[in-house]
Amino acid sequence: MSMQPTKLDVFQSTQQLHIEWPDGKIHELPFFGLRKNCPCVVCRGGHEKMGQFELELFFVQPTGLMEELRMKSLKAVGRHAIRITWSDGHNDGMYRHEDLYEWGEYVGAKQG
């Protein structure tokens, strides 16, 4: 199965990224969890921590400035990832499709 999403929708009002996949699954990922799990080396805390994510952050209610978090843009990076520019100016992470799918499965299993 190709892990490339068939559809991406950004819902600013609910701070959700809606992803549809070739296998028919649909995932909804909260902005806060996406931003806090940015895969860039700075956000991960160094090269030795690349690929280590805090998936429980998908269930945290944002407070303060994070309540106003928005996606300014979302762009494809080849056929394997997306790059998100956040309202806080950060855009260094490339969110791999495989990670997004795995995160969506995790969030869906915990919610359902």
C-alpha positions, 0 to 999 in steps of 0.5 A: 500500500502506498502511504501517500494520503489521498486527501488532506484537509485543514480545519483551523476552527477545530485545530485538526488535520483530517487525512484520508488514506488509500486503504479507506482509513480516515485520521484526525490529528490535533494541531497541538500533538502535531506541533509538539511532535515536530520531527525536526532535530531541534524539536526532538532534542538532538540527533540521538532522539530522532524518531522518538515521539510523545504521542500522549501529547495528541490528547492534551488540551492546548493552553495559552498561546497554543490555543491560537495555534494555526497552520499557515501552510501545508506543502508536499515534500516529494511523495513521502512527507509534508511540511507544515508552517505553523503560526509560531513561525516554525516549519523545519520538520518534515512529517513523513506519511508513515509517521502520520499514519501511525500517529492516526492509528494510535489516536484512533485506537485511544479514542475508540 
